[in-house]
Amino acid sequence: MTALADAVLAALRSAAQAEKAQASFYRALAALAEADSPELAERVNGLVADEQHHLSRLVARLLELGVPAAIAPSAVASVGLEDWEPAARQRERAEIDRYVSLLNLDLDARTRALIEEFLEVERRHEQQLGGKWMGA
């Protein structure tokens, strides 16, 4: 395996870890919102669904590439419902930057298509802070 291939695999593992953290962040927010704001809980659960979908597809792709894809548990960032949107937008911007960086690597066509799809969804997340943009 070349150094470049190692860099790609490391970047994919890092992206999977970040998606796990992002899903945990939104899951915690959804739990907070359930009691007081069912509409907000539903909106945030859409984000959970997309981030979890990204995580699952990244792990599957790593396994397809023959790489163990164990993802360590992530700490959940603490944020209240009153100030979640700026924190979420900042986190979404970090995801966009991560996927743009990944696209600058020497990716195979299948992985590139996956990352391009994720990037489009993350841009929607940043704009709308809502989810369920991922297809099956």
Beta strands, then each sheet from edge to edge (+ up, - down):
end
